[in-house]
Amino acid sequence: MTLGQLRFDHHARQAHVGEASLTLPRRELLVLETLLEHRGRTVLREALQDRVYGHKDDIQSNALDTHVSRLRSKLDKAGAQVEIHAIRGVGYLICAASP
């Protein structure tokens, strides 16, 4: 999967920006993978939480927001040219950065 300068190898579960590998913790990687699988469409917050944490995990209300914030920062710092938008009360959307 490719978006902006970001490439994601689903089988290896590895993200790259240009030629550089982007090292992400498991949960941030799951957030990125899920958003990329649905790129251009909003992923419901509940669906994203289920994918990242599973049904049995007890999570704090802002845990997902923290992972998304850290992921945004890492993607920006790496020059991925992608944006993750919070759709208030609904979920998240990933898209190529505006020029």
N, C-alpha and C positions, 0 to 999 in steps of 0.2 A: 504494500500500500504506500502511496506517495501523496504528499500534500505539502505545498510550498517547497522548502528545502529538506523536509523531513521524509525519511524512508523508514518503513516499519516492516520487518521480516516476521510474518506471523508464525512461521514454523520454528524459527530460532528464537522467537520472542525477543528481538533485539531492535532497538531504534538507532538510526544514524542521521546525522545532519551533515550533509556533504559527505566527506570521507571519514569523518570522526564518529566514533561510537558514542552513544549517549547512555551512560550508566544510570539506571533508575531503580529505586526500591520496588519490590513486587507490587505493592498496591498502586503506586504511581504508574507503573507499567500497565496494570490492569485498567486503570482509568484511561490511559492513552489508547490502548488497544480497543477498548469499547467505543470510545468517541470516534476513532478512525473507522471502525467497522460501520458506523452510522454517520459518517462525515456528511455535512450539509443538512443533517436532520437533528432535531433536538432529542437528546437521550433523557428520558424521565429520571428524575433524581432517585426514585425508589428502585428503578431497574439498575441504575449505576451502583447504588449501594448493595443490592443483592449480588451483583457480579463481583464487586470488590471485597465485600465482607462476608458474603454467604448469608444464609437465613438464620444461622444459629449464633453468629457473632453479636455481642452486645457492644454497640458503638455509641459514642457521644454525638450529640447533634451537629457539631461543627467539624467532625473528623473528615468527612468527605471534602468539605470546603478547604480544609488545610491541605489535603493531598492535591487538590486542583490548583491551589495557589502556588504550592512548591513546584508543581509540574509546569505551570505557566512561566514561572521565573526561570527554570532550567531551559525551557524551550526558547525563551527570549534571549537568554545569555548565549545560547549555542547558535543563534541566528537562524532558527528553523522557519521563520516567516509564516507562522501559523498563529491563530488566535483562538482562545477558548472563551466563549461567552457564557455567562450565567443568565439563564432565562428565569427571571424571578418567579418563585413559586412553582416552577415546572421542572427545570433541569439544566443541562449544559449542551452546548453546541460547539463543534470545532470546525474551523474553516481557514482557508488561506488568508494571510494578512492582506489588508488593503494596501495598495502601493502608495 
